[in-house]
Amino acid sequence: MRVAAVGGAGFIGRHLVRRLIDAGHDVVTIDLRAPADPLPGEILVQRDLLAEDGPESAAASSGSPQAVAWLAASIRHHGVDETAAEDVRLMVEAPLRFLAALRPSPSAIVYLSSIQVYGAPRRLPVDEDHPTDPFTAYGVAKLCAEQYLKIWSRGRGASMAALRVAFAYGPGQHPTNAIPHFIESLRRGEPPVVLGDGRGVRDDIYVGDVARAVEIAIAHRADGVFNIASGRPHTLLQVAETVCRAGGSSIRPRLDPTPSGWIDRWFEVDRARRLLAFEAATPFDEGIRAMWGAAGDP
């Protein structure tokens, strides 16, 4: 099967492309920049999806894929400002224009959505029937795209799975995120700093498990929305302590009483388990050790 991985040069994209190629698929990676680690057999299409004819040009060069995995996004976690229009263009308009330009239409679409579509949880764990009330422009754009793509796919007989991904971590994660930041602190011989009392709860899922969920959704022509999470919450302090242990450090995390404004979030994963036969398989400490290994440490 030919799969177009739009945004395939990014963090999750590299893990997905590698997994799809290993499974024998033809993969077209579409991204603004070429990946630093192009893979044998990977077809690279460099396009600016925000350019006037970007989505159409990318579609024309993709070779009629049977499946599309849309990962392209601008990761911003704030409210509506001058970047909001660009968020809509990249995460809503661009996938619609790209799909409309493909001939023939793909039979399977997987859209990498986000837990941010839920906003602040009203109950825990959050399942897929939880009200959607995003408080960031990013979450609004993701939710809007889910709705548009659901309607588009139904009109063309295609499947469309929206994967609402929790806190993905692993090798290649952007250094400003919490876990890479903790690792870098320890490499400098400094304790990782956790704001507040450290009891805030989060749901981390290893990036390789996210890539596997996308592959399964494509293969099964999955339809609907699915939480892609571990379903096993950790406190922020536990995350920092795991990073310390995995790095073999005797340094312990330091609590900073500055309020963090953290919102507790963890997620029900029964739907993905039942309908996709998917469950996050990577233990948290194992995933953290992989990050240390990728950084050239223990």
Secondary structure as GFF3:
##gff-version 3
##sequence-region A 1 298
A	DSSP	beta_strand	2	6	.	.	.	ID=ss1
A	DSSP	alpha_helix	11	22	.	.	.	ID=ss2
A	DSSP	beta_strand	26	31	.	.	.	ID=ss3
A	DSSP	beta_strand	43	46	.	.	.	ID=ss4
A	DSSP	alpha_helix	54	60	.	.	.	ID=ss5
A	DSSP	beta_strand	67	70	.	.	.	ID=ss6
A	DSSP	alpha_helix	84	88	.	.	.	ID=ss7
A	DSSP	pi_helix	89	93	.	.	.	ID=ss8
A	DSSP	alpha_helix	94	101	.	.	.	ID=ss9
A	DSSP	beta_strand	108	114	.	.	.	ID=ss10
A	DSSP	three_ten_helix	115	118	.	.	.	ID=ss11
A	DSSP	alpha_helix	137	154	.	.	.	ID=ss12
A	DSSP	beta_strand	159	165	.	.	.	ID=ss13
A	DSSP	beta_strand	167	169	.	.	.	ID=ss14
A	DSSP	alpha_helix	178	187	.	.	.	ID=ss15
A	DSSP	beta_strand	193	195	.	.	.	ID=ss16
A	DSSP	beta_strand	201	202	.	.	.	ID=ss17
A	DSSP	beta_strand	204	206	.	.	.	ID=ss18
A	DSSP	alpha_helix	207	219	.	.	.	ID=ss19
A	DSSP	beta_strand	224	228	.	.	.	ID=ss20
A	DSSP	beta_strand	234	235	.	.	.	ID=ss21
A	DSSP	alpha_helix	236	246	.	.	.	ID=ss22
A	DSSP	beta_strand	254	256	.	.	.	ID=ss23
A	DSSP	alpha_helix	270	275	.	.	.	ID=ss24
A	DSSP	alpha_helix	284	294	.	.	.	ID=ss25
###
